[in-house]
Amino acid sequence: MSAPQGWGTPGHADRYRQRVLAERRRLAAEHADMRGRQRQVLTDLLEFNAGTEFGRKHGFRHIRGIDDFRRAVPVQDYAAHAPLIERMAAGEENLLTADAPVVYFTSSGSTGAHKKIPVTPRFMQTTFFPFYYAAWAPLIEHVPEVMHRPDAVLNLKHDPLTAPSTTASGRPHVGASQVDFGARFGEPLSAELGTAAPWAALPVDVAPDDHLEKSYLRLRLAVQSDLHGLVGINPAMIAAVPYQLNLWWPRLVKEVRDGTLGGLPYGSPDPERAAELELLADYFGAVRPAWIWPRLRALFCWTTGVASLYLPALREEFGTGVSALPAPVAASEGPVGVPLDRHASAGSLVLSASVYEFADAEADLAPGTETLLAHELEVGREYHVVFSHVGGLYRYAVGDVVRVVDRVGDVPRVEYAGRATRWDAVGERLREAHVVRALRTALSSTGLELRNVACRVERAAGLPAGPGGSRHSPTAARYVFAIAPRTPWAGAEAERFTALLDGALAGESPGYARARADGRLAPPDLLLLDAAAFDRDWHASVGGGIRPTQVKDRLFRQDEAQWRRLTGAATPPPGGRASDERQGERA
């Protein structure tokens, strides 16, 4: 992969700014005729791909509108597309798309298997690049300092590869953050903020799958820079930074003092900066990003889901007044919404990217599910997302749920509301959004804060009597919540929180309320962990070879081994500064 070009060269920041703001203006202008723009997208994808195997099978040449399209093509997920995608990846052409994929984006499915998302030149120009550029507009408009120097931004998701994995036909099969869009698609301005920093292409050898060492090396270089922004997209990556600084602090300071990187000579020794860092840690008794980078102004990541519960307090770790600007509502398969202003969580539909359809989030998607169009959505409701675009995905159920926050003109503005996965041990039908809202209600009512949370269903044999003196069913289940509090919770606080959480879950899900009333579900249980439990768990996943971008917050954790790793008597890695005290009691 060639090195990112442009950043740090005269005029590049101005050219980048002009492109980003121009794309935002163009997307905003499309709002004037939402229905007409969506009709154009459908017409274009049908005409462009009419001669493909999929297009011929489903009669694309005879489709005249969205109703014809719905009748001709069922709602389908990745598994339904996979046979044709695998044939494409093996080298066959003209199956889903008229133009051949240049790369395949990787994406972890619900089973953990890596999807192959075909990425064609037409997809990139029509669907991807407009939202990709526009997404940066709020950041560069309100924190222009991020463009002043190549090392003004620490881009945690940037992870270039010299030898990417490939498909059977030799096409790269990589994460979107590992693709050089300039080299692959002729977009010289596409290199993101922070991708020309000294740590972007590490100057020392490190194994491609040693992601923790790569994270360390980037932090080692970044502590000597004056950061103004931090890009993570995945908020769990940003949440890991304070822990990593404390964990690796002695090594970081020593290497700054000695002028080494990974134990090898690098640059000049900097005893002055090392002494400054030591003084900060000694004075405050811990290490906070705010003290290392006092002029940091913005975090760029997803701000909804589980992250919405911990981001307000996490922002303070990076400095008073630091903003958390939302990344687009998007998946590897395509975009849904892009924030065009500083709204805390939501973005407008990207009208020129895909044909969008929606289905009530409480319904189970099936091939014949009736769908709604964008103009039919209701503010405050949640919906499954189904989209179709010129890149070869048709009526594709991406597996995400969005909530309509409001409208800008006629165009819905949506925020990510979690995966469509539903937990249904005894008929409770809980979605991630239900649980997040219930947690927020209980936290708000008690004034408590958390660092992260996960839950699972357990069989609850031998429970005490249920509501009204009735006994729970011998096969009753209960939800167990593992929470890392921001500060220790007193026993009475934890008990009240658990009771409020139970009531809030019943308010969110009628199925949960019925299961509690008739004894199929017992009251939830609470396991309080130490503050660093989720950080250690995240590090364990990354240390096992999973790319940091793919280790996301996971609310539902039914896997026994993973649950034990999170909640068991784990201790910090050797040499770490993180506390190993555990609250460990059940409320």
Summary of the structure (lengths in Angstrom):
residues: 587
radius of gyration: 24.6
end to end distance: 52.3
largest distance: 76.0
contacts: 1957
relative contact order: 0.11
helix: 39%
strand: 20%
